Amino acid sequence: MTSASEQPILVAATAAEPEVNPYLMGVYAPVGEEIDASDLEVIGQIPADLNGVYLRNGPNPRFEPEGRYHWFDGDGMIHAVHLENGKARYRNRWIRTKAFEAESEAGKALWKGIMESPKGNPFGNSHGLNVKDSANTDLIFHRGQVLSTWYMCGTPYAIDPLSLETLGAENFLGTLVGDMMAHPKVDERTGEMFWFDYGPRPPYLRYGVISADGKVASTTEIELPGPRLPHDMAITENYAILMDLPLIHDPEAARNGRLRLLFDRSLPSRFGVLPRYGNGSQIRWFEADPCYIYHVVNSWEQDEEIILDVCRVQRPHDQLAAPAADARTPLAKMLSYLRLDASLHRYRFNLRTGQCLENQLDDDNTEFPSVDSRVVGGRNRFSYAVHISPESTLKFDGLVCYDNHAGSKTEHRFGAGRWGSEAPFAPRDGAAADSDDGYLVTFVQDEREGRSELDIFDAADLAAGPVARVLLPQRVPLGFHATWVRADQLEPSRS
């Protein structure tokens, strides 16, 4: 039986006829309880050499939303499974953001979402974007804690990776001024973290470095021709790569206090290469065909070139303008652009000649990429991604492994009515970096059974299917990004 907290939330289309929001029902419906459970039932056997914790973030509104709900609006909730000595423990917690605490005290939603006018919302981010920062997007491990981030650039919140306790807004020993985007990059070899923030008013883009001692060591402004919506970045051994993509703010909507995006096909895509500790005047721009990029796979230096692998959106204009054919209601049509249509793409930036070359590496619809976290910024052989279902709402129907050396890929499909989450690489205890000696770990929700599980795959034999399925004590709604924290990284959390 479905509990009251899991009933679909209706959003009023008219006073007489409520419209069901597809992102508030079924596999997306929020859960209302925070629970802890151990000694979970396992089909198969959890590998003895897989020890650590899998954490996945996502939107889970605590209160009935005000106005039309967008999937990006929901309060951040982390679901985690800790694997240790062949046993599994599950835990889920809301992220105690400033906005979450304010609504908890009020006992109701105080913010309207991004599909409504932000006028009247209590507060927003440091750029004056008056939208609720829910920290619901990504999870990044750095210096003994996990940072929970927000897709439109907000406050990073520190989370204990085992208890999931919100430790508070992370200001890096008082040195962070402003916000942080959703996908900062950590170089595990140096302990540094690289980030940017952006906004609708100048400076439109600001880049910075967090040193290994946990303080902001460098910041610089990057000059752009106008406000943009960059989502990700890349690093190499010596450089950072930032993006100026032709997804821009609609100026007319901005004048009316609303956020609306336009894809300007007359503008090129620009990639800025900057020394890690450089200033904005040192950036070198490389131009390429107009596109949009949500997520970077990885980047590295090779001879005179920088290689950048990304998931490149195929038709950003179509996704913004054209609703899905099977989206039947006005709200569903408006939300259908959340579907992704992206493929693996490679850019080569020649630092000597200034030439930019690009080519598509695969034509399959794959996204939410990852590599072994120990090789971020260095050349990688293997990368992993989810396969995107053709349905009108965003669902992951399988996993893909790409082998850079062999130029090949292997795949696994979850099966009818089964939907996955981002699957980071989890190295086998003691395994060398950038090998396939490890596992992929992901949540899978079975729509037919109304049940969720943690599936574990041998990364070297993805097509064989899961080696273990850990049955979870409650449903895990579909969500956003995930991370794997190794047992050796957890040691400071135990003290």
Sequence and secondary structure as in RCSB ss.txt:
>XXXX:A:sequence
MTSASEQPILVAATAAEPEVNPYLMGVYAPVGEEIDASDLEVIGQIPADLNGVYLRNGPNPRFEPEGRYHWFDGD
GMIHAVHLENGKARYRNRWIRTKAFEAESEAGKALWKGIMESPKGNPFGNSHGLNVKDSANTDLIFHRGQVLSTW
YMCGTPYAIDPLSLETLGAENFLGTLVGDMMAHPKVDERTGEMFWFDYGPRPPYLRYGVISADGKVASTTEIELP
GPRLPHDMAITENYAILMDLPLIHDPEAARNGRLRLLFDRSLPSRFGVLPRYGNGSQIRWFEADPCYIYHVVNSW
EQDEEIILDVCRVQRPHDQLAAPAADARTPLAKMLSYLRLDASLHRYRFNLRTGQCLENQLDDDNTEFPSVDSRV
VGGRNRFSYAVHISPESTLKFDGLVCYDNHAGSKTEHRFGAGRWGSEAPFAPRDGAAADSDDGYLVTFVQDEREG
RSELDIFDAADLAAGPVARVLLPQRVPLGFHATWVRADQLEPSRS
>XXXX:A:secstr
   GGGS  EEESSSSSEEE GGGSGGG       EE S  EEE   TT  EEEEE  B  SS  BSS  GGGS 
BEEEEEEEETTEEEEEEEE   HHHHHHHHHTS   B TTS  TT S   TT   S     S EEEETTEEEE  
TTSB  EEE TTT  EEEE  TTTT  S B S  EEETTTTEEEEEEE SSSS EEEEEE TTSSEEEEEEE  S
S B     EE SSEEEEEE SEEE HHHHHTT   EEE TTS EEEEEEETT  GGG EEEEE S EEEEEEEEE
EETTEEEEEEEEES HHHHHH   TT  SHHHHHHGGGS  EEEEEEEEETTT  EEEEES  S EEEEE  GGG
TTS  SEEEEEEE SSSS  EEEEEEEETTTTEEEEEE  TTEEE    EEE TT  TTSS EEEEEEEEETTTT
EEEEEEEEGGGGGG EEEEEE SS     S EEEEEHHHHHHHH 
